[in-house]
Amino acid sequence: MIDAVCMRLSAAIEALSQLEVADRDRIFGETWPLMWATHNRIAHGDLLIDSDIITATLDADVPMVIRTITRALNE
């Protein structure tokens, strides 16, 4: 199951990478490089992905990203 979750998380980050750079920087600021690094770890080294880190990302970081996107859409 963690493989499917990783692929969806990677796809979501990939979709966000298609935003205009200025918009992406405005919305995510300093967190974007960390988000992209997560994508890269999943896409290029998924045998090395720690399921506990992915679980923590889903529990803590994904809700924050959703709130950030929601706020940006309401501006």
TORTORNU-703349 format. One line per 3 residues: number of its first residue (from 1); for each residue x, y, z of N, C-alpha, C, O. Coordinates in steps of 0.2 Angstrom, whole numbers, plus 5000, padded with zeros to 4 digits. Layout:
N
NUM) X Y Z X Y Z X Y Z X Y Z | ...
This chain:
75
1) 5004 4994 5000 5000 5000 5000 5004 5006 5000 5002 5011 4997 | 5010 5006 5004 5014 5012 5004 5017 5014 4997 5018 5020 4996 | 5018 5009 4993 5020 5011 4986 5015 5015 4982 5017 5020 4979
4) 5008 5013 4983 5003 5017 4979 5003 5024 4982 5002 5029 4979 | 5003 5025 4989 5003 5031 4992 5009 5035 4990 5008 5041 4988 | 5015 5032 4989 5021 5036 4987 5020 5039 4980 5021 5044 4978
7) 5017 5034 4975 5016 5036 4969 5011 5042 4968 5012 5047 4964 | 5006 5042 4972 5001 5047 4972 5004 5054 4975 5002 5059 4972 | 5008 5053 4980 5011 5059 4983 5016 5062 4978 5016 5068 4977
10) 5020 5058 4975 5024 5060 4970 5021 5064 4964 5023 5069 4961 | 5015 5061 4962 5011 5064 4956 5008 5071 4958 5008 5075 4954 | 5006 5071 4964 5003 5078 4967 5009 5083 4967 5007 5089 4965
13) 5015 5081 4969 5020 5086 4969 5022 5088 4962 5023 5094 4961 | 5022 5083 4958 5024 5084 4951 5019 5089 4948 5020 5094 4944 | 5012 5088 4949 5007 5093 4947 5008 5100 4949 5008 5105 4946
16) 5010 5101 4956 5012 5107 4959 5018 5110 4955 5018 5116 4955 | 5022 5106 4953 5028 5109 4950 5027 5112 4943 5031 5116 4940 | 5021 5111 4940 5018 5114 4934 5016 5121 4935 5014 5125 4930
19) 5015 5124 4941 5013 5131 4943 5019 5135 4940 5024 5133 4940 | 5017 5141 4938 5022 5146 4937 5026 5147 4943 5024 5147 4948 | 5033 5148 4941 5038 5148 4947 5036 5154 4952 5037 5152 4958
22) 5034 5159 4949 5033 5165 4954 5027 5163 4958 5027 5165 4964 | 5022 5160 4956 5016 5158 4960 5018 5152 4965 5016 5153 4971 | 5022 5148 4962 5024 5142 4967 5028 5145 4972 5027 5143 4978
25) 5033 5150 4971 5037 5153 4976 5032 5157 4981 5034 5156 4987 | 5027 5160 4979 5023 5164 4983 5019 5159 4987 5018 5161 4993 | 5017 5154 4985 5012 5150 4988 5016 5145 4993 5014 5145 4999
28) 5022 5142 4991 5025 5138 4995 5032 5140 4998 5034 5137 5003 | 5034 5145 4996 5041 5148 4998 5046 5143 5000 5048 5140 4995 | 5049 5144 5005 5055 5140 5007 5053 5132 5008 5058 5128 5008
31) 5047 5130 5008 5045 5123 5008 5045 5120 5002 5046 5113 5001 | 5045 5123 4996 5045 5120 4990 5051 5116 4988 5050 5110 4986 | 5057 5118 4990 5063 5113 4989 5062 5107 4993 5064 5101 4990
34) 5060 5107 4999 5059 5101 5003 5053 5097 4999 5054 5090 4999 | 5048 5100 4997 5043 5096 4993 5046 5092 4987 5045 5086 4986 | 5050 5096 4983 5053 5093 4977 5058 5088 4979 5058 5083 4975
37) 5061 5089 4984 5066 5083 4986 5062 5077 4988 5065 5071 4987 | 5056 5078 4991 5052 5072 4993 5050 5068 4986 5051 5062 4986 | 5048 5072 4982 5046 5069 4975 5052 5066 4972 5051 5060 4970
40) 5058 5069 4972 5064 5065 4969 5066 5059 4973 5067 5054 4970 | 5065 5059 4980 5067 5053 4983 5062 5047 4981 5064 5042 4981 | 5055 5049 4981 5050 5044 4979 5052 5042 4972 5052 5036 4970
43) 5053 5046 4967 5053 5045 4960 5060 5041 4958 5060 5037 4954 | 5065 5043 4962 5072 5040 4960 5075 5035 4965 5080 5032 4964 | 5072 5034 4971 5075 5030 4976 5070 5026 4980 5070 5026 4986
46) 5064 5024 4977 5059 5022 4981 5060 5016 4985 5056 5014 4990 | 5065 5012 4984 5067 5007 4988 5070 5009 4995 5071 5006 5000 | 5072 5016 4995 5075 5019 5001 5071 5023 5005 5072 5025 5010
49) 5064 5023 5003 5059 5027 5006 5057 5024 5013 5056 5018 5013 | 5058 5027 5018 5056 5025 5025 5048 5026 5025 5046 5031 5025 | 5044 5020 5026 5037 5021 5027 5035 5025 5033 5030 5028 5032
52) 5039 5026 5038 5037 5030 5044 5038 5037 5042 5034 5041 5044 | 5042 5039 5037 5043 5046 5035 5037 5048 5030 5034 5053 5031 | 5035 5043 5026 5029 5044 5022 5023 5045 5026 5019 5049 5025
55) 5022 5041 5031 5016 5041 5035 5016 5048 5039 5011 5051 5040 | 5022 5050 5041 5022 5057 5045 5021 5062 5040 5018 5067 5042 | 5023 5062 5034 5022 5067 5029 5014 5067 5028 5011 5073 5027
58) 5011 5061 5027 5004 5061 5026 5000 5064 5032 4995 5068 5031 | 5002 5063 5038 4999 5065 5044 5000 5073 5045 4995 5076 5047 | 5006 5075 5044 5007 5082 5046 5008 5087 5040 5005 5092 5040
61) 5012 5085 5035 5013 5089 5029 5008 5090 5024 5006 5096 5022 | 5004 5085 5022 4999 5085 5017 4993 5090 5019 4991 5094 5015 | 4991 5089 5026 4986 5094 5028 4988 5101 5027 4984 5105 5026
64) 4994 5102 5029 4997 5109 5028 4997 5112 5021 4996 5117 5020 | 4999 5107 5017 4999 5109 5010 4992 5110 5007 4991 5115 5003 | 4987 5106 5009 4980 5108 5007 4978 5114 5010 4975 5118 5006
67) 4980 5116 5016 4978 5123 5019 4981 5128 5015 4978 5133 5014 | 4987 5127 5013 4991 5132 5010 4988 5134 5003 4987 5139 5001 | 4986 5128 4999 4983 5129 4993 4976 5132 4993 4975 5137 4989
70) 4972 5130 4998 4966 5133 4999 4966 5140 5001 4962 5144 4998 | 4971 5142 5005 4972 5150 5006 4974 5153 5000 4971 5159 4999 | 4978 5151 4996 4980 5154 4990 4975 5155 4985 4974 5160 4981
73) 4970 5150 4984 4965 5150 4980 4960 5155 4982 4956 5158 4978 | 4959 5157 4989 4954 5161 4991 4957 5168 4992 4953 5173 4993 | 4963 5169 4990 4966 5176 4990 4964 5180 4984 4965 5186 4983
